[in-house]
Amino acid sequence: MSSINFDALDYVAQPVFVLRPDKDGRPVYIFWNRAAENLSGHSRHYVYNKTARDIYPGAFGEGAQRRHEETLHSKQAQSYDIMLSIDDEPIEVRVTLHPVLNNDDSVLAIVGTSVVLTSLRASQQLELETYAMIERARDEMERYLAFAAHDLRAPMRQMAGLAEMLQEELPADANEARELASMMEQVSQKAQELITDVLKFSEATNATVKVESFDLRLLARDIFTVLDPAQRHDLGSDGGRITGDRTAVQIILRNLVDNAIKHSEKDRIWLRIQLDDTGDGLDLLVLDNGPGLPEGTLDFLEGKSYEYGQGFGLLGLRRLVQIRQGTIQAMNRPEGGTMFRIHLPNLRYQQALEAG
């Protein structure tokens, strides 16, 4: 063993050392690569033919010696963490010992490697702090969007009202002025739709998770009453008492029902909310007979990046579902219209939970 050239180990970036049993059966160092010299401050010549107890007096040396002897006798690899004091700075190191066996199953040598955990943990902490900073910036941006949208909503409504009043007050032959007032009203309505989408996005992304029991049909009926007070449309929902994130379900259904009514080209739409028992929970299905979704929106819901025109509302829904480790899918139905499938973890029939 003493004739083996270990110089190649100097090219290994992490500390490596080699132990062998001496004539008295004690594990002693026979090699210490350059990275080990840099970490410990001891040269390979200093540590040669010495035990850990010889090099490091006190509890640290005793502990390292005990680990070396355990590996020598058990012939099993092991790892352990130690604290070193380098230049009066505590350094946490993970040491791994690998025994090399002879043909007769005796230990020829023990190869040890060391990984400095302190720098790894500092890097991980930096990553966490950077992620937290990004999340704070995102939250601040979303709050700003919500505040800005609230502040803009009232002026846009006033503009729409003024445009409508101008059209009523203008003389019959003021065609150009009437056309300008009509354009102003259209711009105002479009701006209000955008503001509403921003508010939907803000509501969806900031909704807190709260698991509770609720009746799906009653929740859907409340949504239908708000969005279709005159009952012009054919809206219906499955029943059943379920347990899950009620706030998330309410936001999702309200947005999807609102979009179906708003974007339909029909005077009366058909829409159904259904539950699908998948075995590992319940999926929400929302089906309608509207015009369907453009290809870009379907791709976006499958996870592709957001593009202008796909709606802040859908962006908010995707974020809400993703935060809850769920999934949202959509497809255009062959008979016309759209089907959304939303999976939220822990959505269950209440009676199934009670029976379990």
C-alpha positions as CSV (number, residue, x, y, z in Angstrom):
1,M,0.0,0.0,0.0
2,S,2.8,2.4,0.8
3,S,4.1,2.1,-2.7
4,I,0.8,3.3,-4.3
5,N,1.0,6.8,-5.8
6,F,-2.0,8.8,-4.5
7,D,-1.0,12.1,-6.3
8,A,-3.9,11.9,-8.7
9,L,-6.2,12.6,-5.7
10,D,-4.8,16.1,-5.6
11,Y,-6.9,16.9,-8.6
12,V,-10.1,16.0,-6.6
13,A,-11.7,19.3,-5.4
14,Q,-13.0,17.9,-2.1
15,P,-10.9,16.7,0.8
16,V,-9.8,13.1,0.5
17,F,-7.7,11.0,2.9
18,V,-6.6,7.4,3.1
19,L,-6.2,5.3,6.3
20,R,-4.6,1.9,6.8
21,P,-4.2,-0.4,9.8
22,D,-0.7,-0.2,11.2
23,K,1.2,-3.2,12.8
24,D,-0.8,-2.7,16.0
25,G,-4.2,-2.6,14.1
26,R,-4.7,1.2,14.6
27,P,-6.1,3.1,11.6
28,V,-3.4,5.7,10.6
29,Y,-3.3,8.3,7.9
30,I,-1.1,7.4,4.9
31,F,-2.4,10.1,2.5
32,W,-4.0,13.5,2.7
33,N,-4.8,15.3,-0.5
34,R,-4.2,19.0,-1.2
35,A,-7.9,19.9,-0.5
36,A,-7.6,18.2,2.9
37,E,-4.4,20.1,3.6
38,N,-6.1,23.4,2.8
39,L,-9.2,22.6,4.9
40,S,-7.3,21.3,8.0
41,G,-4.1,23.4,7.8
42,H,-2.0,20.3,8.3
43,S,0.4,19.0,5.6
44,R,0.3,15.4,4.5
45,H,3.8,14.9,5.8
46,Y,2.7,16.0,9.3
47,V,-0.3,13.6,9.4
48,Y,1.5,10.6,7.8
49,N,1.4,7.4,10.0
50,K,-0.6,9.2,12.7
51,T,-4.0,8.5,14.1
52,A,-6.9,11.1,14.4
53,R,-6.2,11.1,18.1
54,D,-2.6,12.0,17.5
55,I,-3.5,14.9,15.2
56,Y,-6.5,16.3,17.0
57,P,-6.2,16.1,20.8
58,G,-9.4,16.2,22.8
59,A,-13.0,15.2,22.0
60,F,-12.8,15.8,18.3
61,G,-9.8,13.5,17.8
62,E,-11.4,10.9,20.1
63,G,-14.6,11.0,18.1
64,A,-12.9,10.7,14.7
65,Q,-10.7,7.9,16.0
66,R,-13.7,6.0,17.2
67,R,-15.4,6.3,13.8
68,H,-12.2,5.1,12.0
69,E,-12.0,2.0,14.3
70,E,-15.7,1.3,13.8
71,T,-15.3,1.2,10.0
72,L,-12.2,-0.9,10.4
73,H,-13.9,-3.6,12.5
74,S,-17.4,-3.5,10.9
75,K,-16.1,-3.3,7.3
76,Q,-19.1,-1.1,6.6
77,A,-19.2,2.4,5.1
78,Q,-20.5,5.2,7.2
79,S,-21.1,8.9,7.2
80,Y,-21.1,11.4,10.0
81,D,-21.1,15.2,10.6
82,I,-18.5,17.0,12.5
83,M,-17.7,20.6,13.5
84,L,-14.2,21.9,12.8
85,S,-12.7,25.1,14.1
86,I,-10.7,26.6,11.2
87,D,-9.1,30.1,11.9
88,D,-11.5,30.3,14.9
89,E,-14.5,29.8,12.5
90,P,-16.8,26.9,13.0
91,I,-17.0,24.7,9.9
92,E,-19.5,21.9,9.5
93,V,-18.2,18.9,7.6
94,R,-19.8,15.6,6.5
95,V,-17.2,12.8,6.4
96,T,-17.8,9.5,4.6
97,L,-15.7,6.5,5.2
98,H,-15.4,3.6,2.6
99,P,-13.5,0.4,3.6
100,V,-11.4,-1.3,0.8
101,L,-11.2,-5.0,1.4
102,N,-8.5,-7.6,0.6
103,N,-9.2,-10.9,-1.1
104,D,-9.3,-12.5,2.4
105,D,-12.0,-10.0,3.5
106,S,-9.6,-8.0,5.7
107,V,-9.5,-4.2,5.5
108,L,-6.8,-3.1,3.2
109,A,-7.5,0.6,3.6
110,I,-10.2,3.2,4.4
111,V,-10.8,6.0,1.9
112,G,-12.4,9.1,3.5
113,T,-14.0,12.0,1.8
114,S,-15.2,15.3,3.3
115,V,-17.9,17.7,2.1
116,V,-18.0,21.2,3.7
117,L,-21.7,21.7,4.6
118,T,-21.3,25.2,5.8
119,S,-20.9,26.7,2.4
120,L,-23.7,24.5,0.9
121,R,-26.1,25.6,3.6
122,A,-25.1,29.3,3.1
123,S,-25.8,28.8,-0.7
124,Q,-29.2,27.2,0.1
125,Q,-30.0,30.1,2.5
126,L,-29.1,32.6,-0.2
127,E,-31.4,30.8,-2.6
128,L,-34.2,30.9,0.0
129,E,-33.7,34.6,0.7
130,T,-33.7,35.4,-3.1
131,Y,-36.9,33.4,-3.6
132,A,-38.5,35.2,-0.7
133,M,-37.5,38.5,-2.1
134,I,-39.0,37.6,-5.5
135,E,-42.2,36.5,-3.8
136,R,-42.4,39.7,-1.9
137,A,-41.9,41.8,-5.0
138,R,-44.6,39.7,-6.8
139,D,-47.0,40.2,-3.9
140,E,-46.4,43.9,-3.9
141,M,-46.9,44.1,-7.6
142,E,-50.2,42.2,-7.3
143,R,-51.4,44.4,-4.5
144,Y,-50.5,47.5,-6.6
145,L,-52.5,46.1,-9.5
146,A,-55.5,45.5,-7.2
147,F,-55.3,49.0,-5.7
148,A,-54.8,50.6,-9.2
149,A,-57.8,48.7,-10.5
150,H,-60.0,49.8,-7.7
151,D,-59.0,53.4,-8.2
152,L,-59.6,53.2,-11.9
153,R,-63.0,51.6,-11.8
154,A,-64.9,54.7,-10.6
155,P,-63.4,57.1,-13.2
156,M,-64.1,54.6,-16.0
157,R,-67.8,54.3,-14.9
158,Q,-68.0,58.0,-14.8
159,M,-66.6,58.2,-18.3
160,A,-69.1,55.7,-19.5
161,G,-71.9,57.7,-17.9
162,L,-70.7,60.9,-19.5
163,A,-70.5,59.3,-22.9
164,E,-74.0,58.0,-22.6
165,M,-75.3,61.4,-21.5
166,L,-73.5,63.1,-24.4
167,Q,-75.2,60.8,-26.9
168,E,-78.6,61.6,-25.4
169,E,-78.0,65.3,-25.3
170,L,-76.5,65.7,-28.8
171,P,-78.8,67.0,-31.6
172,A,-79.9,64.4,-34.1
173,D,-77.6,65.8,-36.9
174,A,-74.4,65.8,-34.8
175,N,-73.2,62.5,-36.3
176,E,-69.5,62.9,-35.8
177,A,-69.8,64.0,-32.2
178,R,-72.2,61.1,-31.6
179,E,-69.7,58.7,-33.1
180,L,-66.9,60.0,-30.9
181,A,-69.2,59.7,-27.8
182,S,-70.0,56.1,-28.8
183,M,-66.3,55.3,-29.2
184,M,-65.6,56.8,-25.8
185,E,-68.3,54.6,-24.3
186,Q,-66.8,51.5,-25.9
187,V,-63.3,52.3,-24.7
188,S,-64.7,52.9,-21.2
189,Q,-66.5,49.5,-21.3
190,K,-63.4,47.7,-22.5
191,A,-61.3,49.4,-19.7
192,Q,-63.9,48.3,-17.1
193,E,-63.7,44.7,-18.4
194,L,-59.9,44.8,-18.1
195,I,-60.1,46.3,-14.6
196,T,-62.6,43.6,-13.6
197,D,-60.2,40.9,-14.9
198,V,-57.3,42.4,-12.8
199,L,-59.5,42.4,-9.7
200,K,-60.4,38.7,-10.4
201,F,-56.7,37.9,-10.7
202,S,-55.9,39.7,-7.4
203,E,-58.8,37.9,-5.6
204,A,-57.7,34.5,-6.9
205,T,-54.0,34.8,-6.1
206,N,-54.6,36.2,-2.6
207,A,-57.3,33.8,-1.5
208,T,-56.4,31.9,1.7
209,V,-56.8,28.1,2.0
210,K,-59.6,27.1,4.3
211,V,-61.0,23.6,4.3
212,E,-64.7,23.4,5.3
213,S,-67.9,21.5,4.6
214,F,-70.5,23.0,2.1
215,D,-73.3,22.1,-0.3
216,L,-72.1,22.5,-3.9
217,R,-75.7,23.1,-5.3
218,L,-76.4,25.8,-2.7
219,L,-73.0,27.5,-3.5
220,A,-73.7,27.3,-7.2
221,R,-77.2,28.7,-6.8
222,D,-75.8,31.8,-5.0
223,I,-73.4,32.3,-7.9
224,F,-76.2,31.9,-10.5
225,T,-78.4,34.4,-8.6
226,V,-75.6,37.1,-8.6
227,L,-74.6,36.6,-12.3
228,D,-78.0,35.8,-13.8
229,P,-80.6,37.6,-11.6
230,A,-83.2,37.5,-14.4
231,Q,-82.7,33.8,-14.9
232,R,-82.2,34.1,-18.6
233,H,-79.9,31.2,-18.9
234,D,-80.1,27.4,-18.3
235,L,-77.7,27.0,-15.4
236,G,-77.5,24.0,-13.1
237,S,-75.3,22.1,-10.8
238,D,-74.8,18.7,-9.2
239,G,-75.7,18.4,-5.5
240,G,-73.9,16.8,-2.6
241,R,-72.3,17.9,0.6
242,I,-68.5,18.0,0.1
243,T,-65.5,19.0,2.1
244,G,-62.7,21.1,0.7
245,D,-61.4,24.6,0.0
246,R,-64.7,26.4,-0.3
247,T,-63.2,29.8,-1.1
248,A,-61.2,28.4,-4.0
249,V,-64.3,26.5,-5.4
250,Q,-66.4,29.7,-5.2
251,I,-63.8,31.8,-7.0
252,I,-63.3,29.2,-9.7
253,L,-67.0,28.7,-10.4
254,R,-67.8,32.4,-10.3
255,N,-65.1,33.2,-12.8
256,L,-66.0,30.4,-15.2
257,V,-69.7,31.0,-15.0
258,D,-69.2,34.7,-15.5
259,N,-66.9,34.1,-18.5
260,A,-69.4,31.7,-20.1
261,I,-72.2,34.3,-19.8
262,K,-70.1,37.2,-20.9
263,H,-68.5,35.6,-23.9
264,S,-71.5,33.7,-25.2
265,E,-73.0,34.8,-28.5
266,K,-76.4,33.3,-27.5
267,D,-79.3,34.9,-25.8
268,R,-79.7,31.8,-23.6
269,I,-76.7,29.6,-22.7
270,W,-76.6,26.1,-21.2
271,L,-74.1,25.5,-18.4
272,R,-73.7,22.6,-15.9
273,I,-71.4,22.1,-12.9
274,Q,-70.6,18.5,-12.2
275,L,-68.6,16.4,-9.8
276,D,-66.4,13.5,-11.0
277,D,-65.2,11.0,-8.5
278,T,-61.6,10.1,-9.7
279,G,-60.8,7.7,-6.9
280,D,-58.3,10.0,-5.3
281,G,-60.7,12.9,-4.8
282,L,-63.3,14.9,-6.7
283,D,-62.9,16.9,-9.9
284,L,-65.0,19.9,-10.6
285,L,-66.4,19.9,-14.2
286,V,-67.9,23.1,-15.8
287,L,-69.5,22.5,-19.2
288,D,-71.2,25.0,-21.5
289,N,-72.5,25.3,-25.0
290,G,-70.7,28.6,-25.8
291,P,-68.3,29.4,-28.7
292,G,-65.4,27.5,-27.1
293,L,-61.8,28.6,-26.3
294,P,-59.2,29.7,-28.8
295,E,-56.1,27.4,-29.1
296,G,-53.8,29.9,-27.3
297,T,-56.0,29.9,-24.2
298,L,-56.1,26.1,-24.1
299,D,-52.3,26.0,-24.4
300,F,-52.0,28.6,-21.6
301,L,-54.1,26.5,-19.3
302,E,-51.9,23.5,-20.0
303,G,-49.0,25.5,-18.5
304,K,-47.6,27.7,-21.3
305,S,-46.6,31.3,-20.7
306,Y,-49.3,34.0,-20.5
307,E,-49.9,36.2,-23.5
308,Y,-51.8,39.4,-23.7
309,G,-55.5,38.8,-24.5
310,Q,-55.9,35.6,-22.5
311,G,-57.4,37.4,-19.6
312,F,-56.1,38.2,-16.1
313,G,-59.0,36.1,-14.7
314,L,-57.8,32.9,-16.2
315,L,-54.2,33.8,-15.1
316,G,-55.5,34.2,-11.6
317,L,-57.4,30.9,-11.7
318,R,-54.3,29.0,-12.9
319,R,-52.2,30.6,-10.1
320,L,-54.9,29.8,-7.5
321,V,-55.0,26.1,-8.5
322,Q,-51.3,25.8,-8.8
323,I,-50.7,27.2,-5.4
324,R,-53.0,24.5,-4.0
325,Q,-51.1,21.8,-5.8
326,G,-54.1,21.2,-8.1
327,T,-54.6,21.1,-11.9
328,I,-56.8,22.9,-14.3
329,Q,-57.6,21.6,-17.8
330,A,-59.9,22.7,-20.6
331,M,-61.1,21.3,-23.9
332,N,-63.5,22.3,-26.6
333,R,-66.4,19.9,-26.7
334,P,-67.1,18.1,-30.0
335,E,-70.8,19.2,-29.8
336,G,-69.8,22.8,-29.1
337,G,-68.8,24.7,-26.1
338,T,-66.1,24.2,-23.5
339,M,-65.4,21.8,-20.6
340,F,-63.2,22.8,-17.7
341,R,-61.8,20.1,-15.3
342,I,-60.4,21.4,-12.0
343,H,-58.7,19.1,-9.5
344,L,-58.2,20.4,-6.0
345,P,-56.5,18.3,-3.4
346,N,-58.7,17.1,-0.4
347,L,-62.0,17.7,-2.2
348,R,-64.1,14.8,-1.0
349,Y,-67.7,13.8,-0.5
350,Q,-68.4,14.5,3.1
351,Q,-70.3,11.2,3.6
352,A,-67.3,9.3,2.3
353,L,-65.0,11.1,4.8
354,E,-67.4,10.4,7.6
355,A,-67.7,6.7,6.7
356,G,-63.9,6.4,6.7
